[in-house]
Amino acid sequence: MRIIRSSLSRLWRTPVKTAFFFLLLAFTVALVCAGGSLWKLCGDNLERFETIFTTIGTVEQTPERMEQESVWYADEENYRYFNRSVYGETVSVDVLDFEGAGYLSGPEQRACYEALPLEYKLKEDREGYWQHMVIEASPLEDCVPAGPVKIEVKRVLFSVYPVNTSPIYLCDHNTEHPQKLYADKTYLMALGSGWAHEWKEKGSAAIFEYVPIQGPYSTQADGNGNRLPTDLAGDWIVELTPGFYETKEGQSWLKLCEEYERHDLSNSFPVTATEDLNLIMAFYTKQAYLAEGALFSEEDYRQGNRVCLVSGRFARRNKLKVGDSLHLALRYANYAASPGRGGAEGYLNAAGEIYQIFEEGDYTIKGIYDVGVGTDGDLGYTLERNEVFIPKASIKNSDENNIALHGPMKGYTTAFRIPNGSESIENYKKLWEAQGVDNVEITFYDGGYTKLEGGLQNMKEMSLILLMTGAISAGCIVIFFCYLFIGKEKRRTAIERSLGMTKGACARSLLAGIVAIALSGCIAGAFTGQYFAGTAAARMAFAETFDTRFSNGEIQFSREHSGEEGAETGDGESTETGGAAANPYLTETDWRMSAACGGLVFLLTVGTALLGIYRNLQEEPLSLLSSD
C-alpha cells in the first residue's frame, strides 16, 4: 500500500499532466462508448425491422387501350358512356419466374374458389338478398318492353323470394330497341331486381320494374387461361315451345336453376388459397387482423396442412370457435377477380352442366380474423364477409377442369414477396427490365422500410466513424501518456532498484497511478458515452413515422416507366392497424456495450503500461543512470 500511495502522490505533483490524461481518456472513451452503443442499436433496429416489415410486389397487366362503351338507360331515353379497359393477350404469371428474383413467397395468381354453403349460415336473418328469378311468363298484351310492361307470371322455376304478385312489371332497361313480346306466347325469362321510376306515360306513381339478367352462359377456361368454346349464348329470354325442356338449350336453363339453388348469387361462400397471407393486401396492411387463434405457420404452407382462417362474422353466425372443423367442398375457381371485387363468372361449364366438386375435406379452424374500419379504396382488395383462407398446398386435386373464369393478372390477385431493402428492390427491377415483358406493371410495398433503412444505415455509418475515431484517439492518447508516465521515468526506476526495490515493487510503483487514472477515466467516459448515446437514441421517438396500411415506401415500376417512383399513398398518420407501431424504433441502448468499450480501452491502457514497464525493467540500473 505504501508503494501505491507513493505512486499516486507522484501523480499529484504533476496535476496538469494528470488532469489532461484523465480528461482526454474520458473523452475518447465517451466517443468509443457512444459510437459502439449507437452502432449496436442501429444493428438491432435493422434486425427488428426484418421481422416486423415485409416487402411485397403486386402485379397487374395493363390494358392496351381504353374504349368508350355506351349503355342505354330507358328511363332517361339516352345513353350513358363509360370507359372500358381493353386487354390484349393474357400474360401468364409464369413471366415472373426468372433466375435471380429471390422470391421468399410467390409469385402467385390467386384463385377464388366457390364452396358449397352446405348447412352454414352466411347472412344474418335481417340482411336482405338481391332478388333474382327464372320464370315462365307472358305479357298481358303485345308490347315492346322499352318501358315497364305488365307480364303474368305462370310458373316460377327459381326465385330468391316467393313471387306473390302477378302481373309484375318488366323493362328491358338497357336495350334501346328491345324485341317485341306477344301476348299469345309464353317466354322463359331470367330477371333481377330493377328500379322504381316515375314514368311520364304511366302517371306520377313510381313503378317498380324487373330487368333482364344473363341466362345460361359459360366463361370456362383451360389451365392456360384460354376460353373454352360453348353453345351457351346467355340470352335472358327464350320462347317456350313444346318439348323445349328436352332440348339441349332447355336443359341448360334447368341446370342454371339447379345452380342457383346450390349457389345463390348473393350468398357466396368464397375460399381463397394462398402460400403467404402477406400477399393479400388486407392482411399486409393489417386491415384484416387476427382476433383469435393463430395465423398459418411455415409448416402449414409447406406441408399443406388442412387448416383455415374464418371471419369473425362467419364464426359468430355459425357458433364456430378455434379448433372446430369446417367442411369445404370446392367446385370452381375464379382467377380473374377477388371475392371483394365480385364474381363475374358464368355459373355453368362450357357443356352447359353445373360444376362438380373437385376438392372436399374437413379443415380445422386455426384462427379467426376480423376486419378493421375503413377501406383501401378498391373493392378488389377488400375481403368478403364469409371469406375463408386456406394454404394453397392443402388443395391436392387440380382445378384445371373447374376454372369458371380466367383473366389478366390484377394487383388484388397476383403478388410476390422478396427480401426487404432498397438493394433487393433495385436488383429485382434490373432483372425484370431484362425480361422485356410489355404491359405488366409491378408495384412494390415495403411499409416504409426503405426510408427507415436508409436513415438507420446513415446513422450506423456515422456511429462506426465515431467508434473508430474514438478508438484511434484512445490508442494515441494511451501510448502518449504511457510514454510520459513510464517511458520518461527510466531514471526513477534505476534509482528505486539501486535502493533495493524488487522489480515487482518497481512495476507496482509505476503501474498504480496509471491504473487509477485509467480506471476512473474509463468509468467516467463510459457513463458519459452511454448518456449521449441514450439521448441520441431517444430522438428516434420523434423521427418521421409511416402509416404502413398503404406503405409510404410504395414504388411503382414497369417496363414502360422504368425508374419512376409511384406516388406515396399513405396519409402520414399512424394508426393502431397500421402495421408496425407508431414508432417502430428500439430506443433503449445496451449498457453492456458501453461497459465493454470502456473495459477494452482500460485493458489497452494497462497492457501498454505493462509493456513500457517491462522494457524499463529489462535494462540494468547502471545503464539507466548513465543515460541522458
Sequence and secondary structure as in RCSB ss.txt:
>XXXX:A:sequence
MRIIRSSLSRLWRTPVKTAFFFLLLAFTVALVCAGGSLWKLCGDNLERFETIFTTIGTVEQTPERMEQESVWYAD
EENYRYFNRSVYGETVSVDVLDFEGAGYLSGPEQRACYEALPLEYKLKEDREGYWQHMVIEASPLEDCVPAGPVK
IEVKRVLFSVYPVNTSPIYLCDHNTEHPQKLYADKTYLMALGSGWAHEWKEKGSAAIFEYVPIQGPYSTQADGNG
NRLPTDLAGDWIVELTPGFYETKEGQSWLKLCEEYERHDLSNSFPVTATEDLNLIMAFYTKQAYLAEGALFSEED
YRQGNRVCLVSGRFARRNKLKVGDSLHLALRYANYAASPGRGGAEGYLNAAGEIYQIFEEGDYTIKGIYDVGVGT
DGDLGYTLERNEVFIPKASIKNSDENNIALHGPMKGYTTAFRIPNGSESIENYKKLWEAQGVDNVEITFYDGGYT
KLEGGLQNMKEMSLILLMTGAISAGCIVIFFCYLFIGKEKRRTAIERSLGMTKGACARSLLAGIVAIALSGCIAG
AFTGQYFAGTAAARMAFAETFDTRFSNGEIQFSREHSGEEGAETGDGESTETGGAAANPYLTETDWRMSAACGGL
VFLLTVGTALLGIYRNLQEEPLSLLSSD
>XXXX:A:secstr
 HHHHHHHHHHHTSHHHHHHHHHHHHHHHHHHHHHHHHHHHHHHHHHHHHHH  EEEEEEE  SEEEEEEEEETT
TTEEEEEEEEE  S   GGGG  TT   SEEEEE  EEEE  TT   S TT     EEEEEEEESSSB TTS EE
EEEEEEEEESS    SSEEE  TT SS   B TTS EEEEEEEEEEE  GGG SS EEEEEE   S    B TTS
 B   S    SEEE  TTGGGSHHHHHHHHHHHHHHHS TT   EEEEES GGGSHHHHTTSEEEEEE    HHH
HHHT SEEEEEHHHHHHTT  TT EEEEEEEEEESS  TTT     SS TTS      EEEEEEEEEEEEE S  
 S GGGS  TT EEEEGGG  S  GGGEEE     TTTEEEEE SSHHHHHHHHHHHHHHT  SEEEEEE TTHH
HHHHHHHHHHHHHHHHHHHHHHHHHHHHHHHHHHHTGGGHHHHHHHHHTT  HHHHHHHHHHHHHHHHHHHHHHH
HHHHHHHHHHHHHGGGGS    TTT TT EEEESTTTT        S   TTSSS SS       HHHHHHHHHH
HHHHHHHHHHHHHHHHHHS HHHHHH  
